[in-house]
Amino acid sequence: MAKQDFLVELGTEELPPKALQSLSIAFANGIIDGLKAANLKHSNHQVFATPRRLALLISQLETEQPDQEIERRGPALTAAFDADGKPTKAAEGFAKSCGTTVDNLDTLTQGKNAWLVYRTVQKGSKASVLLPSIVDKSVDSLPIPKRMRWGAKRDEFVRPVQWLVMMLGQDVINCEILGQHASNITYGHRFHCGRPLPLTAPKDYAKVLKEQGSVVADFAIRKKQIYQQVEVLAKTISGHAVIDESLLDEVTALVEWPVALLGSFDERFLAVPAEALISSMKGHQKYFHLIDKNQQLLPNFITISNIESKDPSQVISGNEKVIRPRLADAMFFFETDKKKSLFNFRDKLKPIVFQAKLGSVFDKTERVAKLASYIATIINGDAELALRAGQLCKSDLASEMVLEFPELQGTMGYYYAQNDDEHAETASALYEQYMPRFAGDQVATTTTGAALAIADKLDTLVGIFAIGQLPTGTKDPFGLRRAALGILRTIIEKSLDLDLLSCIQKAIELHTESNSKLNAANNLQELVFEFLLERFRAWYHDEGIAAEVFMAVKALKPAKPLDFDQRIKAVARFTELPEATALAEANKRVSNILEKQGKALANQPVDEKLLREKAEQQLAKALNSKRQEVAPLFQQRSYTAALEALASLKDSIDNFFDDVLVNAEDTALRQNRYALLRELRALFLGVADISLLTTK
């Protein structure tokens, strides 16, 4: 079958830089999926994306679908013909629906059954006929939250479309998409190439754009060029460029012909916290900042120009003029804010609403301060430092700097606390309260910071749950899932022996004390607790822990996350033991037996005099021995060692079920055997409900 390269390019006005990659990937995937559905095979493909184009090159695409054998089964022969062998209405109706007559139908026989069947060969369609609808469908399904129209046209896209290239081999596919007729004409750089560029073959696309159009069409290649140029420039001043991946992607999506240029700013601005300067350079100007060997910010930046200027110094000078007033603003805000203490900023928090039903941000700081102090006491922290940190934790929200740069909340609180001569741990806590800020971020390093981070997140969780605004589906406007995971991570990674139920209850009390109108549900503590435990599920799933292991531990609802985590790891290790399957099956059997008996005799002890069978005597003896062995292990939370010790009960348990009739006719014997099984189950429940593990 003949094969040709296929090229499609949508030329547009400048596309949104942060959406460019997702758009290009979706555009390519949609077309590839369409080719697969049409049974058009091809070899490899290459995706292209620049600010002014989305393109896809498909190598060796089949130019025509293979012929397809079609078989339609009709009525059974018994229903297709009457006693005289004449076609029934069912047979004639089936033949008519297939566009033929009964005489031209075949018979399909399978065993004792037979049917009328219609067989034909459907001629494959040409790729040139199918491709326009495949591309059009891909365009329609792109993840564009808000489409726009342009001119008098009714077509809609993320940006106005200016040209369309669609070629199969050397031939242009005759079609129209988004109001543009397809051609073999592409366009290069807006400034470096002001003329149309004809393409003779799809495979020449990237080469023609680069050599004649001053466009590096491949996103990955352009990104690599920027990275390398930035690295080389940084070395010229013995500096190191801090290349943030998201910024690198955004800059790559802003240029077609990248040229890195080194600029500088007045050293006096270095008196401003580096985070503020970096935020201004990255957020507003998309600059890469540089640091020296001591990790200190240098008074330089690297910008990526989209033109290769004949006089680069003019471009550099222009960028320096643009950044200077922004840095001057940052310095002004910093100096102005320092004239007032963080504590004095608190009054400005009173008019700022945290949530209409939960009061102001000031009210939140009052609750958080008390809760942080409570938590600090439990985790051997300094309650006074935690109280102070809680009172100051949101003060920087009212500062000029954070009003201009919201992303610096917490960071500026740290610097202003230092300026106010607050305790070092209090200052650090103001920065650490938001940790972890994102997946993979570290948790608070100080004890006060950990107490504040937990208190702040827990206050929000309890408050939002109290007013009934729980997360639904993908909607989580208050970031409660992230907050819950942050609480759990902080507790576990800091090895804090903290009881969630008591902390939740304390948070509820603080909310109801400060807001008499708040009618919290009676089961609010349980709701918040369950929500937190469910965050564990996603966490352990990401770590490769089986869902059944999580459920086995969750069944006991350990209130301490650190304890929960230790049990999870112990059960995961237990599942790898050769005895695990048999013990899980035995626990499941015991659980089913005891569940039928209810709790009426739950506290009945084992009467050794009623242990008649040798197997039950051995099991009772083994249980007594293991109980003494694992008691100190439970006390020390050495759950892995405890389960490994209990694994040796396998033979005794197997012998018991092989040789002993649990449901004996004698009531006393039966109840005694139930009591023995309850002791067995209780030992394993000291770690988890092993009966929930999958058995083979």
N, C-alpha and C positions, 0 to 999 in steps of 0.2 A: 504494500500500500504506500502511496506517495506521502511524503512528509515535507513540511515547510516550517520555517520559523514564523512566529506570530508576535507582533508588537502592538500594544495599545498604549496611548499616552493621552491623558487629559491635561491640557494646558489651562491654567487658571490665574486669577489674581492671587496675591500672596495669601497662602493658607495659614491657619492658626498654628503657630510653632509647636505648642504643647500637644496638639492633636495630630501632627503630621505623621508620626510613626504609626499610631493606631489606625489612622485612615489608610495609609499605604498597605499595611498588613491585611486589613479587612478587604480592601480593594482587590489585592492579589488572591487572597483565600477564596473570596466569592467567585472569582473567575475560574480558579483551579477546581473548586467544588462543582461549578457548572460544567466544566469539561468532563469531569468524572461522571457526572450524572448523564451526560450526553454520550458517554462511552467513546470519547475522543482521547486517545492516549498520546503521551508526549514524554520527552526525557526530562531535562532539568528546567528550572525557571530562575529568573533574576528580577528582583524588585528594585524600583528606582523611586526616589522621593526627594524633591527639592521644594523650596517655598512656592514655586510656580508650576509644579507638575506632579502628577501621580502616574507611574508607568510600570508596565510589566512586559518582560520578554520571555516568551515560551519557546524553548528549543525543540525542533523536530516534532511538531504537532501533526497528527494525522489529518489529511485534508478532506477526509470523508469518513463518515461512520461506517463500520462494518455492517453488511446485510444481517438482518435479524430474523431468525426463524420464530414464527408466532404459532402458538398452539392454543386453541380455545376448546375446552371440554363442554359438550352439550348434554342433552338428556340421555339417560340410560337407554339401551336398545329396547328394553322391555316397554319403555314409555314412548319410544320414537316410532314404533311400527305397530299396526293393529294386527289382529289375528290373520288377516289376509296378506300381511306383509306390506301394506300400504303405509306411507308416511303419515304420522299423526300431525295435528296442528302444532304440537310442541316441536317436532322435528322441522316442520316447514318454517316455523317462527324463528328457530335458531339459525337455520340456513339463511333466511332473509336478513337477519341481524348481521350475518357475516358477509353479506353481499354476494351470495352464491346460491346454488340449489342443493337439495338433499343428495342428488346423484354425485355431486362433487365432494361430499364429506367423506372422511375416513372413519375407521372404527378403531377405538382404543380398548384393549383387553388387558385386564389385570386380575389374575386368578379366575374366579368364577364370575366376575363383573365385567361388563362391557358398555361403552358409551359411544355416541357419535362424537367426532372431533373434527375441528376445522384446522387445517394446517396451511400456512402460506409463508412466503419469504418477503419481508418488508425491506425495500431498498433503503440503504443508509443515506442520510442527508449530507450535503456538502458542508464542511466546516464554515465556509464563507457565509452560508445561509444561517447557521446556528449562532455564530459568534456575536452578532449585534445584540441579540436578546440575552445572551449570557453576560455580556458586559453591562448591558442596561440593568439587568437584575442585580448585579453586584453593586452598581452605583446606587440603586434604590435602597439597598439594605445596609449601606454604610452607617456607622454609629455617629450620626450628626444630630445633636440635640435640638438645634435650631437652624433650619434651612432659610436661604434667602433667594429673592428674585432680583433680576436686574433688567434694566431697559423695559421694553414693552413685552418681553417674553414671559411665559407662564412656567417655564422650567425652573426648578429649584435645586440649589446645591449649596455647599458650605461657603463657596465664593463664586463670583462670576466665572464662567468657563469661556476661554478665548479661542481655543483651537482643539482639534481632535485628530490624532494619528491612529489609524488602524490598518495594519498591513499584514498580509499572509504571503510570505515570500516577497516577491517584488511587486505584487499586486495590491492595490488599495481596495479595501472592502467597502462596497457602496452602502453607506448607512448614515443615519443621523442620530446623535445622542446628545441630550442636553442642548438642543438647538444648534449644534455644530455638525457640519458635514465632514465626514472623514476624509483625510488626505494623507500624503506622505511628507507634509511640510511641518517641521518643528521649529521652535524658536529658542535662541540661546539667551545669554545674559542680557538683562534689561539695558545695561549701559555699555558693556563691552562688545555686544553683537546686536546691531540694530537691523539685521536683515533676516529673512526667512532662510531656513536650512533644509533643503530637500534631502530625503533619505532614499537610497537605492535598495537597501536591504535592512531588515530588522536588526541583524547582528551588528550593524555599523552604528547603531543608535548612540551608545555611550561614547564611542570614539569620535563621532562627528560633533557631539555636544562639547566634548572636552577640547578638541583641537581647533574647531571652528567657532564654537559658541561660548567658550569660556565658562562652561558649566560642568561641575563634577556631579553627575546625576546620581551616583550610588551613595546612599546615606552613610553606609558603613565606611566607605573609602574616605568620604569627606570628613567624617568624624575622626578617623585615624589621622588624617592630615592636620586637622586642628590641634589634636593632642600633641603630635610631634612638633608642630610649629611653636606651640606654647612652651613645651619643655625646652626647646632649643633657645628661645628668647630668654627664659628665666635664668638659664645658665650664664648668659652674657653679663648678668649683674650678680653672679654667685648666689642666686636665690633659688627658691623652690616654689613652683606654681602649685597652688591647691586647686586641683581639678575635680570639682563636684560633678558626679555623673549626670545628675538631672540638669545642671546648668550646661554641661557639655552637649547633651542631647538638644536642649533648647537652642543653643547657639548654632548647632549644626543645622537645625531646622530654619534658621533665619538667613542663611547665606547659601549662595550657589558657587561662589569662587572665593574661598576663605583666604584671608591674608591677616596674619597675626601681627599686631603692632604693640610696642612697649611704651607706656606713658608713665607719668609720675604726678605726685601731688605734694603740697607743702608739708614738711615734716612736723609742723606744729599741730597738724590734725591727729598725729599719733597720740596726743594726750587724751583723746576720746577713746573709750573702750573699743577694742578691735572689732568686737561683734557688731557694733553700730556702723563702723566704717565698711565692714564686709557686707553687711545687709544692704547698705546703700549702693555699693558697687555691684553686687550680684542682682539685687532685686530690681533696681532702676535701670542700670546701664549694661547689665549682662557681662561684667568684667570678671576676669580671673584675678584673684589677689595673690600676692607673693609673700613668703615668709623667709627668714634667714635660718641659719643652722641652729639657732636657739629657739626656733618656733615663734619668733617675734615678727609681727607684721612689718613689712617694708613699705616705704612711701611710693609704691609703684603698682601698676596694674597692667594687664594685657587685654586688649580689646581685639575682637575679630571683625575685620572690615569685609564688606562684600564687594569691594573693588580693589584693583591693583593700581593705586594712584602713582602718577608720575612724580608726585611730590608728597611722600608719606608723612613728612613732618607737618604738613598742613592738616592732615587727618588726625594725627596725634594731638596737635595743638587744639583742634576742635573738641576732641574728647576730653582733654584736660580742662578746657573752659566749661564744659558741661558738668563735670564731676565736682569742680571746685565749689560752686554754691551749695550743692547737696551736702558735701562734707562740712561746709561752714554752718549749714542749718543744724547738722548733727551736733557740732561743737556748741552752738548756741543753746540747743535744747539741754545738753548735758550740763553746761554751766548754770543754766537757769534752774534746772531741777535740783542741783546740789545746794541751792540757797535755802531749801526747805527740807526738813527731816522726813524720813519715810513715815514716821508716826503721825506727823502733821498732815500727810497726804490722806490719812484715813477718813477724815471728814468728807472729802470729795467722793468717797465711795458710797455715801448714804443715798444720794439721788440715783445712783446707777442700779438698775433693776437686774438682779441675778435671774429670777424667774418670778412672774407676777404673783404666784401663790406662795412663793418661798422667800419673799422679801428681797432686800438689797444685797449688793456685794458686801457691804459693811456687815450686815447680819450674818452672812456666810462666814466671814472671817472670825466673828465671835464664836460661832459654833465650831469651826475648824480648830481654833486655838484651844478650846476646852477638850475636844476630841483628841487632838495631837498630844496634849499634856497627859491625858488618860492613857493613850497608847505608849507614850514614852516611859511612863511609870512601869508598865508591864514588861517592856523590852529592855529594862535597865538603862534607860536614857535619862536625860535631865529634863524633868517636867517643866521647869521654869523656862529653859531655853526653847522648848517645844511650844509653850504657851506664847512666848514672845514672837517666835517665828510665825505662828498661826495668826497673831494679830497683824503682823506686817506683810503677810503673804501676798495680798492683792494690792498693796499700796502703790506699786509702780504702775498699775493700770491707769492711775490718774496723772501720771507724769507726762510731760510734753514729749519725751523721747518715745515712750510706748504708744502714745496717741499717734505718732507719726510712723513708728515701726512696730506694729502689734506683735510681730514675731519675736520681739526682744523681751516680752514679758517674762519675768523670772530672772533673766540675765541682768536687766537693769536694776532689779530689786537687789541682786547680789552686790553690784557696784555701789549703789546708794547706801546699802547697809554698811559696807566698808567705810564709806565716806562719813557715816554717822557714828563710827567706832562701835558698832554692834559686835557682839561676840562672833568669832570666826565661824562657829558652827551654825549660828543663827543665820548669818549671811549666806553660807553654803546651802542651807536648807531652803532659802528663798529661790535659789536656782534649781535645786533638786526636786522641788515639789511637783514639777511637771514630768519627772522621769517615771517610767520610760516614755519618751515622746512618740516613739514609733516602733514598729516591729524590729527587733534586733538591737534597739538602743539599750544602754546600760541602765541599771536601777540606781537609786540614790546610794551614795557611798557612806554618808554619815548617819548616825543613829537618829539624830534630830530630823535630818532630811527624810529618812525613811518614815518616821512617825508622821511628819507633815504630808508627805506624798500619799500615804494610806488614808489619813484623815480627810484630806481634800477630796479624794476620789470617792471615799465612802460616804461623805456628806452629800455629794451630788447624787450618788446611786440611791441612797435612802430617800432623799427629798423628792426626786423625780418619780420613784416608785410610789411614794406616799400620795402623790397627786394623780397617779394612774396613767402617766405618760410613758409606758413601757415601750421598748424597741419592738417594732413589728417588721418582719421581713428584712428588707435591706435598709429600712429607714431607722436611723439611730442618731437624731439631731444633736443629742447631748453627749455622744460618744461613750455610752455606758458600757458597751462591750469592751472597748479599749481600756476604759477605766477599771473594769473588773479584772481584766487580764493583768493590768499594771499592779493592782493590789496583790494578786496572787504571786506574780513574779517577784515583787519586792519582798514579800514575806518569805518565800522559799529561797531565793538567791541570797538573802541576808540571814537565813537560818533563824528567823524570828519565831519564838514559841508563842504565837498569838492566836487566841480563840476568836474566830469570826463571829460566832453567835453573840458573844458578850460585846464585841465592838459594834456590831449592828444594833444591838439593843441600846447601847450608849448613844449612838447617833440618832436613833429614834427619839430617845428621851430629850436630847438637845433640840431637835426639831420641834417637838411638841411644847417644850418650855418656851421657846422663842416665838412660837406661833400658835396661839390658843385656838385659832380657827381651823387649824389643820386636823382633819378627821382621818387619821391613818387607819388602814384596815387592820383588823385583829391579827391577821396572818402576815403582816408586813415583814416581820423578821424572817419568817420561813420563805417568803417570796424572794427576798433579796439574797438569802442564803442559797436557795436553789439556783438562782441566776448565776451566782458566783461559781457554784459547783459545775454548772454547765459550761462555763468558760474553760474548765479543766479539760473537757472532752476534746475541744478543738486543739488545745495545747498539746495533749498527749497524742492526738492523731498525727500532728505534724512531727512528733518525735518518733513515730512508728510504733506506738503502743497500741495493741489491739483493743477494740471497743469493749470486748468482753472483760478485759482486765480492768478497764475503767469502771465498768458497771459492777464488777465484783467488789471494788472498794467503795464506790458510791453508795452501794446498798447499806453500808454501815453509817454513812454520812458523818465522817470524822470532821469535827468543827475546826480543827487546826490544819491549815494548808500544808505546813511542813510535815505533819504527821501523815496527811493524805498522800503527799508525794513519796514519802518513805514506804508506805504500804504499796503504792503503785509499782515502785521499782522492785519490791520484794515479790509481789505476785507475778510480775513479768519474768523475773528470774525463776520463779517456781514453775511456770509453764514450760520451761526448758528441761525440767527434771523428767527422767523416765517414768517416775511414779505419778506424775501430774494427772494424766488422763484417767487412770483408775481411781485416784483420790477424788477427782472432780465428779466422776460418775457416782462414787459412793456417797459423797456429800449431797448430790442431787437426789439420790434414793432416800437418804436419811431425811432430807428436807421434805420430800413428798409424804413420807410416812408420818412425820411429826405434824405436818400441816393438817392432815386429816384428823388428828387427835385433838387439835385446838390447844388452848393454854390452861386447861383445867388442872392438869397435874404437872405444870411446868416446873415447880419447885421441889418435886419429889426427889429425894436423894436415892442413890443406888443402894440396895440392900444386898450385901455380899452373900448373905445366907440363901438368897433366891437365885444365885448364879449357879445353875445346875450343869450346864454344858461346859465342856472344857474350852471351847472356842470363846465363849462369853467371859469365862474366868480369865483367859489370857488377854482378852481385849481390855477388860477392867484393870488388870494389872499394868498393861502397857499404858493405858490412859493416865493412871495415877503417877507412873514414872515420868511420862512426858509432861504432865501438868507441872510437876516440880522443876523439870528441866527448862521449860519455856517461860515460866513465870518471871524470872529475872530478865529474860530476853524481851518479853513484852514491856517490862518496866523501863528497859533501856531503849525501847523502840528498835531493837535489832530484829526486825521482822523477817529479813532474809534468812538469818540463822534459825529463827523460830520455825519457819516453814520447812526448811531443810531438815530440821529435827523431827517435825511432824510427818515428813514424808516416809520415815521408817515405820509408820503405823500401817502401811499398805497391806502387808501380809496378815497382820492380826485382823484388820477390817475384812479382807477377802475371806479369811477362814470363818469369821463370824457369819457373814451372809451365806457362805456355802453350807455351814453345819448347823446354824441356829434358826429355828422358826420364830421370827419376831412376833407375829400375831398368834401367839400360843392361845389355846382354849382357856387355860388357867389365867384368870384375870390378874392375879398377883404377879405371875411370871411375865405376862405381857406388859404390864405397867412398869415393871422393873427393867425390862429390856428397852422400853421407850426411854426411861430415865438414863440408861447407859448410852443410848444414841444421842440424847440431848447433851450429855457431857462431851461426847465425841464432836458433835457439831459446835459446841461452845468453844472448844479449843481452836478450831479453824477460824471461827468468827472473831477470834482475838486479832486476826489480821484482815480478813475479807470473807465475803460469801463465795467460797470456792465453787459452790454448786452452780454458779452462773457462768463458769468457764465452759467453753465448747468441748464436748467429748467426742471421740472418734468411734 
